[in-house]
Amino acid sequence: MKIGIALPIFGKYAGRDEILEAALAAEALGYDSVWVSDHVVVPDSHNVFGDVFYDPLISLGFIASVTSRIELGTSVLVLPYRNPLVLAKSVSSLDALSGGRVVLGVGSGWLRGEFEALGVDYNQRGRMTDEYIEIMKELWTSGSPSYEGEYFSFSGIRFEPKPGRKPHPPIWVGGESPKSIERAAGHGDGWHPVGLGPGEVEAKAREVRSLLPDDKKESFVISLRRNVEINEGREFGDGETLRGGLGKIRDGIEAYREAGVEHLILYVLSGEFEGVLRTMRVLREEVL
């Protein structure tokens, strides 16, 4: 099982130095990947993310320039917010310049007020997401891209650079709804839910895999993002699989591995930023 670290591009530790230090520590400690999330604007009614939320792709470009090995992931990028041709260019450029290190987690979004602020139809977000994935794949893999869709149509164009990873960066689809699971199996190279327990992951992963075409069954990735907190002095409920003492966290990670999770992304909780770095080190040396 691969292990990744979610970077503090939002919240109380969101800052240039903290993002840089966490990413460099993750690579030095031997973690497999670093991850960023996505919000363009946050309605006042849902402002639980803190005052600052850095752009995910700009943040990964910043990280790519100071790292050499670690994979660069989005958990997840909201596709309907962006023109898919422009987004395909940004992702392709990032992947080419980073040496093929991008993993593109995508989703259809959930925050209606953000859609309204961006002028995007909330009720069409699912259809837009499906089409945008198809458009990006066409641009990344075709020498003469063309597409005829509900939202975008084009032909007679060239698109360069192509991504560094072939045929394109892996696309992991987020969400646990029936439609998200169908989208992951049909359009994605992996499934990327957030916050599920081991039993929930195992059950839904079986559902995803039952829908996979034969050519995807071996390469398809089951992933998960989950909060982690080392806290020996506090009792957490069984639902907080990765919060508590080291023994509980070790058992929780093993339970996820047995449930079929192949790439586990950890969002580290701590009362101070130094605690985030310390948790990363302790997990790597004493648990993982």
Legacy VTK file of the C-alpha trace (Angstrom):
# vtk DataFile Version 3.0
C-alpha trace
ASCII
DATASET POLYDATA
POINTS 288 float
0.000 0.000 0.000
1.294 3.446 -0.937
1.004 6.313 1.540
0.540 10.006 0.738
0.356 13.241 2.720
-2.244 15.996 2.238
-0.515 19.381 2.214
-1.766 22.415 4.195
-2.958 24.597 1.301
-5.934 25.614 3.486
-6.614 25.848 7.216
-4.601 27.224 10.127
-1.232 26.177 8.657
-1.846 27.363 5.099
1.265 29.306 4.143
4.181 29.223 1.729
6.750 28.020 4.247
4.471 25.367 5.737
3.474 23.953 2.343
7.109 23.819 1.298
8.328 22.264 4.540
5.611 19.594 4.588
6.256 18.617 0.964
10.021 18.416 1.406
9.586 16.395 4.609
7.219 13.989 2.846
9.748 13.325 0.103
12.690 13.045 2.508
10.775 10.595 4.729
9.939 8.361 1.797
6.215 8.998 1.429
4.858 8.184 -2.008
2.769 11.266 -2.757
1.563 14.709 -1.681
-1.977 15.975 -2.231
-3.928 19.225 -2.446
-7.649 19.996 -2.370
-9.756 22.488 -4.311
-12.028 25.431 -3.631
-12.018 28.640 -5.683
-14.288 30.637 -3.380
-15.979 29.580 -0.148
-19.442 30.900 0.797
-19.624 32.502 4.229
-22.140 29.827 5.243
-19.530 27.091 4.776
-16.310 28.777 5.831
-14.779 25.857 7.717
-11.562 25.895 5.694
-9.908 29.004 7.171
-9.220 32.324 5.498
-6.736 31.101 2.868
-7.195 28.415 0.219
-4.339 28.278 -2.295
-4.925 27.235 -5.909
-4.234 23.491 -6.160
-2.394 23.368 -9.487
-0.278 26.437 -8.733
0.597 24.823 -5.398
1.625 21.579 -7.082
3.726 23.501 -9.610
5.502 25.166 -6.700
6.102 21.783 -5.067
7.186 20.147 -8.325
10.029 22.632 -8.702
11.645 21.652 -5.376
11.005 17.886 -5.404
12.163 15.155 -7.741
10.446 11.876 -6.912
7.192 12.243 -5.033
3.870 12.031 -6.882
1.672 15.148 -7.066
-2.050 14.602 -6.561
-5.347 16.493 -6.369
-7.901 15.329 -3.820
-9.992 16.357 -5.662
-10.159 18.947 -8.429
-13.748 20.079 -9.142
-14.039 19.707 -12.920
-17.164 21.801 -13.637
-15.439 24.909 -12.247
-12.955 25.026 -15.137
-12.782 25.157 -18.912
-11.625 21.597 -19.734
-9.267 22.653 -22.535
-7.505 25.166 -20.280
-7.407 22.658 -17.435
-6.012 19.954 -19.720
-3.229 22.358 -20.714
-2.370 23.127 -17.074
-2.342 19.478 -16.021
-0.410 18.365 -19.089
2.187 21.088 -18.565
2.555 20.202 -14.890
2.943 16.515 -15.697
5.483 17.136 -18.465
7.566 19.567 -16.393
7.476 17.364 -13.280
8.590 14.236 -15.122
5.233 12.452 -15.189
4.332 12.702 -11.502
0.706 13.924 -11.586
-2.277 11.929 -10.297
-5.465 13.792 -11.138
-8.205 13.224 -8.594
-11.449 14.734 -9.892
-15.000 15.244 -8.700
-18.250 16.900 -9.668
-18.406 19.162 -6.580
-20.965 19.625 -3.819
-20.968 23.257 -2.626
-23.916 24.921 -4.369
-22.987 28.469 -3.306
-19.571 28.107 -4.922
-21.166 26.996 -8.195
-23.455 30.023 -8.080
-20.566 32.422 -7.476
-18.675 30.927 -10.431
-21.709 31.031 -12.717
-21.787 27.250 -13.212
-25.062 25.310 -13.289
-25.068 23.102 -10.191
-27.684 20.760 -11.634
-25.545 19.926 -14.674
-22.334 19.226 -12.779
-22.439 15.453 -13.285
-22.877 15.601 -17.064
-20.197 18.284 -17.266
-17.772 16.148 -15.276
-18.221 13.148 -17.557
-17.751 15.235 -20.697
-14.737 17.105 -19.335
-12.934 13.844 -18.541
-13.527 12.670 -22.109
-12.274 15.994 -23.498
-9.059 15.927 -21.481
-8.271 12.366 -22.526
-8.829 13.285 -26.179
-6.512 16.289 -25.909
-3.817 14.309 -24.093
-3.737 11.303 -26.407
-4.689 12.432 -29.926
-2.350 14.020 -32.437
-5.299 15.843 -33.983
-7.903 16.213 -31.210
-11.577 16.537 -32.023
-14.719 16.315 -29.919
-18.441 16.870 -30.327
-20.256 17.243 -27.024
-23.038 18.941 -25.121
-20.833 21.708 -23.717
-17.756 21.824 -25.978
-17.012 20.950 -29.583
-13.709 21.336 -31.434
-11.674 19.984 -34.328
-8.758 21.034 -36.512
-6.546 21.943 -33.536
-3.216 20.905 -32.067
-2.561 20.397 -28.372
0.927 20.361 -26.873
2.673 19.493 -24.665
1.338 16.024 -24.129
1.628 14.700 -20.559
4.854 13.113 -19.417
3.057 9.975 -18.216
1.533 7.823 -20.958
-1.131 7.606 -22.092
-2.065 10.353 -19.604
-1.975 11.089 -15.854
-4.095 8.619 -13.881
-7.592 9.966 -13.257
-9.065 9.007 -9.885
-12.745 9.819 -9.429
-13.910 10.986 -6.012
-17.238 10.449 -4.290
-19.255 7.600 -2.808
-22.650 8.079 -4.498
-23.873 5.480 -7.015
-23.214 7.936 -9.854
-19.680 8.640 -8.620
-18.951 4.920 -8.421
-20.300 4.447 -11.938
-18.174 7.374 -13.143
-15.051 5.973 -11.493
-15.518 2.593 -13.171
-16.447 4.013 -16.555
-14.178 7.043 -16.877
-11.501 6.702 -14.209
-8.277 4.856 -13.535
-9.026 4.775 -9.815
-11.603 5.523 -7.128
-10.879 8.129 -4.446
-13.378 8.480 -1.575
-12.824 10.513 1.607
-13.309 9.541 5.241
-14.792 6.064 4.907
-14.148 3.297 7.413
-12.514 0.011 6.365
-15.812 -1.867 6.078
-17.392 0.876 3.985
-14.392 1.028 1.654
-14.354 -2.721 1.203
-18.059 -2.901 0.352
-18.041 -0.003 -2.084
-14.754 -1.120 -3.652
-16.408 -4.433 -4.508
-19.195 -2.455 -6.167
-16.702 -0.384 -8.163
-14.730 -3.420 -9.271
-17.894 -5.231 -10.352
-18.470 -2.451 -12.907
-14.945 -2.367 -14.331
-14.290 -3.435 -17.917
-11.754 -6.235 -18.274
-8.961 -3.961 -19.485
-9.057 -1.947 -16.232
-9.303 -4.702 -13.642
-5.568 -5.088 -12.991
-4.490 -1.443 -13.116
-7.452 0.241 -11.376
-6.500 1.808 -8.003
-8.606 1.933 -4.831
-7.507 4.946 -2.773
-8.760 6.856 0.265
-8.116 10.135 2.081
-8.466 9.966 5.849
-7.662 12.166 8.846
-4.900 10.909 11.157
-4.017 12.119 14.652
-1.575 10.677 17.164
-3.086 11.341 20.580
-2.285 8.865 23.338
-4.212 10.843 25.963
-7.653 10.959 24.382
-10.216 8.289 23.633
-11.728 8.363 20.153
-14.698 6.365 18.944
-14.290 3.337 16.710
-15.382 5.450 13.755
-12.195 7.531 14.064
-10.105 4.743 12.579
-6.797 6.626 12.484
-7.075 8.859 15.562
-5.678 7.826 18.931
-2.618 5.895 20.063
-0.024 4.430 17.733
-1.353 0.924 18.223
-4.834 1.909 17.118
-3.484 3.793 14.116
-1.288 0.849 13.150
-4.286 -1.487 13.334
-6.392 0.992 11.361
-3.882 1.239 8.534
-3.667 -2.546 8.399
-7.476 -2.746 8.301
-7.515 -0.399 5.295
-4.865 -2.488 3.574
-6.914 -5.631 4.134
-10.018 -3.796 2.860
-8.273 -3.257 -0.472
-6.982 0.312 -0.173
-3.901 0.575 -2.373
-3.066 4.263 -1.833
-3.887 5.880 1.511
-3.662 9.676 1.779
-3.272 11.030 5.310
-4.500 14.456 6.395
-2.532 15.080 9.585
-4.341 16.733 12.508
-2.306 18.487 15.196
-2.521 21.511 17.451
0.634 23.019 15.943
2.480 22.803 12.657
5.537 21.246 14.299
3.170 18.531 15.442
2.209 17.846 11.827
5.861 17.299 10.910
6.451 15.215 14.028
3.433 13.036 13.221
4.717 12.469 9.694
8.078 11.362 11.070
6.663 9.127 13.821
4.210 7.457 11.456
6.935 6.737 8.949
9.455 5.425 11.469
7.234 3.614 13.987
4.033 2.652 12.174
4.520 2.417 8.434
LINES 1 289
288 0 1 2 3 4 5 6 7 8 9 10 11 12 13 14 15 16 17 18 19 20 21 22 23 24 25 26 27 28 29 30 31 32 33 34 35 36 37 38 39 40 41 42 43 44 45 46 47 48 49 50 51 52 53 54 55 56 57 58 59 60 61 62 63 64 65 66 67 68 69 70 71 72 73 74 75 76 77 78 79 80 81 82 83 84 85 86 87 88 89 90 91 92 93 94 95 96 97 98 99 100 101 102 103 104 105 106 107 108 109 110 111 112 113 114 115 116 117 118 119 120 121 122 123 124 125 126 127 128 129 130 131 132 133 134 135 136 137 138 139 140 141 142 143 144 145 146 147 148 149 150 151 152 153 154 155 156 157 158 159 160 161 162 163 164 165 166 167 168 169 170 171 172 173 174 175 176 177 178 179 180 181 182 183 184 185 186 187 188 189 190 191 192 193 194 195 196 197 198 199 200 201 202 203 204 205 206 207 208 209 210 211 212 213 214 215 216 217 218 219 220 221 222 223 224 225 226 227 228 229 230 231 232 233 234 235 236 237 238 239 240 241 242 243 244 245 246 247 248 249 250 251 252 253 254 255 256 257 258 259 260 261 262 263 264 265 266 267 268 269 270 271 272 273 274 275 276 277 278 279 280 281 282 283 284 285 286 287
